[in-house]
């Protein structure tokens, strides 16, 4: 007794549809990555690196002529400029 496997032929439209879906998934992932990186361009100072890049210094208390521009990410530390 012989078993015959028949495979359905794949049409050209199915191939184009599959490649279009792959392209859409790729474009959606690029858009998602782009939107996630926009949050990094905010002016929030919340770590020592962004404090120093903003021209500030991490201290426990800002001086009389200094302005508090954020935090340094550690408890009780402020970024003063």
C-alpha positions as CSV (number, residue, x, y, z in Angstrom):
1,X,0.0,0.0,0.0
2,X,1.6,3.2,-1.1
3,X,1.0,6.6,0.6
4,X,0.9,9.6,-1.6
5,X,1.5,13.0,-0.1
6,X,0.0,15.8,-2.0
7,X,1.1,19.4,-1.4
8,X,-1.1,22.2,-2.5
9,X,0.6,24.5,-4.9
10,X,1.5,28.0,-3.5
11,X,0.2,30.8,-5.7
12,X,2.2,33.9,-6.4
13,X,-0.3,36.1,-4.6
14,X,0.3,34.1,-1.4
15,X,4.0,34.6,-1.7
16,X,3.6,38.3,-2.2
17,X,1.2,38.5,0.7
18,X,3.6,36.8,3.0
19,X,6.5,39.1,2.0
20,X,4.2,42.1,2.5
21,X,3.4,40.9,6.0
22,X,7.1,40.5,6.8
23,X,7.8,44.1,5.6
24,X,4.9,45.4,7.7
25,X,6.2,43.7,10.8
26,X,9.6,45.1,10.1
27,X,8.3,48.7,9.6
28,X,6.2,48.4,12.8
29,X,9.2,47.3,14.8
30,X,11.2,50.2,13.5
31,X,8.4,52.6,14.4
32,X,8.2,51.2,17.9
33,X,11.9,51.6,18.5
34,X,11.8,55.2,17.2
35,X,8.9,56.1,19.5
36,X,10.6,54.5,22.5
37,X,13.8,56.5,21.9
38,X,11.9,59.8,21.9
39,X,11.5,59.5,25.7
40,X,15.3,59.7,26.0
41,X,15.2,63.3,24.6
42,X,13.3,64.8,27.5
43,X,15.2,67.3,29.7
44,X,14.7,65.4,32.9
45,X,17.9,65.2,35.0
46,X,17.7,62.0,37.1
47,X,21.3,60.5,37.1
48,X,24.8,61.8,37.6
49,X,25.7,61.6,33.9
50,X,22.8,63.8,32.7
51,X,23.5,66.1,35.6
52,X,27.1,66.7,34.6
53,X,26.1,67.0,30.9
54,X,23.7,69.7,31.9
55,X,26.5,71.6,33.6
56,X,25.4,70.7,37.2
57,X,27.0,69.0,40.1
58,X,25.6,66.3,42.4
59,X,25.5,67.5,46.0
60,X,23.5,66.9,49.1
61,X,22.1,70.5,49.3
62,X,22.2,73.3,46.7
63,X,24.0,76.4,47.7
64,X,22.3,79.9,48.0
65,X,23.2,80.9,44.4
66,X,22.5,77.5,42.9
67,X,19.3,76.1,41.4
68,X,18.0,72.6,41.8
69,X,17.7,71.2,38.3
70,X,17.0,67.5,39.1
71,X,18.2,64.5,41.1
72,X,21.3,62.3,40.8
73,X,19.4,59.0,41.2
74,X,20.7,58.5,44.8
75,X,18.7,59.1,47.9
76,X,19.1,62.7,49.2
77,X,21.3,63.9,46.3
78,X,20.3,66.8,44.1
79,X,21.7,68.1,40.8
80,X,22.5,71.8,41.3
81,X,23.5,74.3,38.7
